[in-house]
Amino acid sequence: MTPSDDPVISNLPEDYNGSSIHSFCVLPWLHRFVNLGGEVQLCCTAEEFDHSYIRQDSRQPINITDGLSDEQIGATRHMRDIRLAMLKGDWPAACERCRLTESMGGCSRRQAENQHFERHIPWILENTDEKGFAPVRIRSRDYRLGNLCNLRCRMCHPRASKLLMDEWNEVARPRLRIGADLAHEYENMTWFHSSQLWDDFTAHCRDLEHLHFAGGEPLIIPEVQKALEICVEQGVAGNIELTFNTNVTRIPARHRELWPQFKSVNLLCSIDAYGELNDYIRYPAKWIRLARNLDIIDQQHEALNLGSATLSVTVQIYNIFHLHELIDYCHERFGFIRAMPNLVHLSIPDYFNVQHLPEDLKHLAIERLNSLREKLTLSGATGGLNQIDSVLAYINMGEYSPYLMSEFKRVTGIFDRLRGESIKQLVPELKPLMDGHGQPGKANDWFKLTLSHAKWLGGKIRSRIQG
C-alpha cells in the first residue's frame, strides 16, 4: 500500500495523551504481539480481553502459524477498525485496562508507548486513510516463546508455566480442569520452532527499535537467546532496546555476554512481596537467591548495559497487606533499581482480586496503603505515589463477593496442603477469612453463596458479551 493522499485525521488534540482524554495509541501501527500459543493479539496489556485477538475478515483468530505477513495482518478489518476508533478518540473494547488505569489516576501502557514512540505519530497521521489502512511500520515486537518456566506462581496458569499442570487440576473446578489433549499441547508447544517464524524475524529485525520478551521465564527459554543472537549476527542489535519480564531467579552467562551489544536493556523484575511471602506466592522461588540477583542488577547495571530496572508487583489478596515491606526494602536497598515498584492490578483469577475482599479487610488494606503513602510523602520520596493512589481507587471499584472469597479459601487451602505451607502463618490478617468463610451447615450461608455465585456468573457472561 502507498501512503494515502487523504488521511482520516490530520492531527490529534493537544492533550491527547492526558488521562482519559483520548484513546489514541501508537501500538496498532507500530507493534506486533505474539502470545504463548502463537496467537496474534493487539498487545499484552489487552491479552485477557477477547477483542484483543486479531481476527481475519472471516472472524477466525490469527495465529503466527497461519503464515500471514505483517501487511496482511495490518490490513484486516479488525485492525483497521481499531485504528479508526483510536483516531476518533473512541475506546476499543480490547483497551479496557488502559482506560481503567487512566480513570484511576495511573499511567497507562497507552500513555507510555505514545511518549516512547512520539516521533512516529506525524507519520501515522499522514499515512492512515479513511478506511484505516496504513503501510507496514512495525518497530516493536513482543514475544512469548512458550511456557517454559521454573516457578509455579499461585495466580498463574499451566498455559504460562507447564510446571503447574498437576496442581492446577487439583485446584481447578471440574469445568476448568485440563484434559489430556490440552495438557499434551501445553507440554509440547512447538509453534516457535517454525522456520518461517525465524526467517521472518531475521528479515525484519533490522526495522526494530524495541524487542520485548516475557514467558514462561524468558531468561531460560532457548529461543529467546536465539532471537538475541540473530540480532547480533545481523548487525542490528545496537539499534534495539531490549526489555524483559523476568522472575530474576537466573541471569544466564550468555545473556550477560549478549546484552551489552544492544542499545540498552530494561528489566521488569516480577517480585510480589518481600522475603518468605514472595516465595509463597511465586513457589518455589527462594528469596536469598532473588535478593542476590537483585543486588547484581543494582550494582552491575553498567556492565550489564541496563537502562532501567523496576520491580513489577502483581497486587492481589496475598500481598495487599504487606506491600509496604517490599516498597520499604526497595527504598532502603537500591540505588539503580527504581525505588517504587510497578504496581499491577490483578483482575484474574478473580478469587485473588482485592476488590472482592470483605469490607473490614478492605478497610485494613486501605489504612496500610494510606500509612505507606503518608510515610513516603513525609520522607520526600514522592515518586510513584500515583501508583498507590491507583491501587486505592481499584480496591474501591469492586464489591465484596462471598462466592469468590469462598473460592479463595478453597484454592488457597488446596495449594497450602499440596505445598506444605500456611497462609495464616505468613499473612495472619487473612486468618479470619480462612477460618470462618463459607463454613457449611448454615442454610443462610449457603443461600448467600448461591446468590453471590449467580451474581458473579452473570457478571462474567456480561463481560464476555461486551468483549
Secondary structure, 3 states (H helix, E strand, C coil): CCCCCCECCCCCCCCCCCCCCCCCCCHHHHEEEECCCCEEECCHHHCCCHHHECECCCCCECEHHHCCCHHHHHCCHHHHHHHHHHHHCCCCHHHHHHHHHHHCCCCCHHHHHHHHCHHHHHHHHHHCECCCCCCCCCCEEEEECCCCCCCCCCCCCCCCCHHHHHHHHHHCCHHHCCCHHHHHHHHCCCHHHCHHHHHHHHHHHHHCCEEEEECCCHHHCHHHHHHHHHHHHCCCHHHCEEEEEECCCCCCHHHHHHHHHCCEEEEEEECCCCCHHHHHHCCCCCHHHHHHHHHHHHHCCCCCCEEEEEEEEEECCCCCCCHHHHHHHHHHHCCCCCCCCEEEECCCCHHHCHHHCCHHHHHHHHHHHHHHHHHHHHHCCCCCHHHHHHHHHHHCCCCCCHHHHHHHHHHHHHHHHHHCCCHHHHCHHHHHHHHHCCCCCCHHHHHHHHHHHHHHHHHHHHHHHHC
